[in-house]
Structure formats: structure tokens, C-alpha cells
Amino acid sequence: MFTSGFLEGVRRRALRRGVWFRALDRVERGILELTSRVVDVVRSESLGCEIAKILAKLKEALKSGFVRHMESFGLVRAREISRLAVDWGYQGARRWAGDPAFVRYVTCVEYNKPLRARMI
């Protein structure tokens, strides 16, 4: 399961990035802090499940704005472009929809457009 060193590392990273107090409420912060101080390895299944939920919340909060935009806009746009290319007859374009490099490319192109030229 989770070790105290791992939980302490996650706490430090969240504090450095400024999301520790923004993303978690007082109870969630307390659970992580106390667990890392009191227990070497989490063996309780219920505590492990709660910690996993809290860590998922932190993971989402630690994502950069670019990654969030890539997941929301880039993935959808890459699927649209892939479908359009397949409709035009290029069957190899099916791979584009799930290709992380293509999704990143589409997102970068969108990020670098002037504001009035961006699709909404």
C-alpha cells in the first residue's frame, strides 16, 4: 500500500506547487499528515481507499494548465481531425485519435493561435 515516505513526498510536492491548501480540506490534509507521521506502511484497507481518493484529488490539482487543456480540448480535436481524415480516405489516420504526440501537437497549435482565431 502506501508508505510514510511516499505520503510525505506527495505532501512536499503539493506544498511546493501551492495546491495543498487549495485542493484539500482540513480533514483530508489531517488524514495524510497523521498517516505519514504515525504509520510506516498503511495496512488498513479502508484507510488505503480514503488515501487513494485524496491522492487522486491531489493528482488532478497538480496537473498543469496545458495538460488540462490537452485532455479537454486536444483529445476531442484530435479525434475530430482523425475522423475527418478517415472520411477523406486515409485509413492510417485512425491511429491519430489516440496518439499522445498528436494530441499534444494539436493542443500546441491551438495554444499558439492568436486569441481571435481560436475555436471556442
C-alpha positions in Angstrom: 0.0 0.0 0.0 1.3 3.5 0.9 4.4 4.2 2.9 5.0 7.2 5.1 7.9 8.3 2.9 5.7 8.3 -0.2 2.9 10.3 1.6 5.4 12.8 2.9 6.9 13.3 -0.6 3.4 13.9 -2.1 2.8 16.4 0.7 6.0 18.3 0.0 5.3 18.4 -3.7 1.8 19.7 -3.2 3.0 22.4 -0.8 5.7 23.4 -3.3 3.2 23.7 -6.1 0.7 25.6 -3.9 -2.2 23.1 -4.1 -2.0 21.5 -0.7 -4.4 24.1 0.9 -6.4 24.8 -2.2 -7.3 21.3 -3.3 -7.7 19.6 0.1 -9.9 20.4 3.0 -8.8 20.3 6.6 -9.9 16.7 7.3 -8.1 15.3 4.1 -4.9 17.2 5.0 -5.1 15.8 8.5 -5.6 12.2 7.3 -2.5 12.4 5.1 -0.3 14.2 7.7 -1.3 11.9 10.6 -0.9 8.8 8.5 2.6 9.7 7.4 3.6 10.5 11.0 2.1 7.5 12.8 2.2 4.6 10.3 5.2 3.2 8.4 3.1 1.3 5.9 -0.7 1.6 5.5 -2.2 -1.9 6.0 -5.9 -0.9 6.6 -8.0 -1.4 3.5 -10.4 1.4 4.4 -7.7 3.9 5.2 -5.9 2.9 2.0 -9.1 3.6 0.0 -9.5 7.0 1.6 -5.9 7.9 1.0 -6.3 6.8 -2.7 -9.3 9.2 -3.1 -7.3 12.0 -1.6 -4.3 11.3 -3.7 -6.5 11.3 -6.9 -7.7 14.7 -5.9 -4.2 15.9 -5.4 -3.0 14.4 -8.7 -5.7 16.3 -10.6 -4.8 19.5 -8.8 -1.1 19.1 -9.6 -1.7 19.0 -13.4 -0.6 22.0 -15.3 -3.0 24.1 -17.3 -1.5 22.8 -20.5 -2.2 19.2 -19.6 -5.8 20.1 -18.6 -6.3 21.8 -21.9 -4.7 18.8 -23.7 -7.2 16.5 -22.0 -10.2 18.6 -22.6 -9.6 20.3 -26.0 -6.7 18.4 -27.6 -8.1 14.9 -27.3 -11.5 15.9 -28.7 -9.9 17.9 -31.6 -7.5 15.1 -32.4 -10.5 12.7 -32.7 -12.3 15.1 -35.0 -9.3 15.5 -37.2 -8.7 11.8 -37.3 -12.3 11.1 -38.2 -12.2 13.7 -41.0 -9.0 12.3 -42.5 -10.5 8.7 -42.4 -13.6 10.1 -44.1 -11.4 11.6 -46.8 -9.9 8.1 -47.4 -6.7 8.0 -45.3 -7.1 4.9 -43.2 -3.9 5.4 -41.3 -5.4 8.4 -39.6 -7.3 6.1 -37.3 -4.2 5.9 -35.1 -4.1 9.7 -34.7 -7.1 9.8 -32.3 -5.2 8.0 -29.5 -1.7 9.2 -30.3 -0.5 11.3 -27.3 2.1 13.1 -29.5 -0.6 14.2 -32.0 -2.9 15.3 -29.2 0.0 17.4 -27.8 0.7 18.8 -31.3 -3.0 19.8 -31.8 -3.0 21.5 -28.4 0.2 23.4 -29.1 -1.2 24.6 -32.4 -4.3 25.8 -30.6 -2.3 27.5 -27.8 -0.2 29.4 -30.3 -3.1 30.8 -32.3 -4.0 34.5 -31.8 -6.9 34.8 -29.4 -9.4 35.9 -32.0 -8.5 32.9 -34.3 -9.1 30.2 -31.6 -12.0 27.9 -31.9 -14.5 28.2 -29.0 
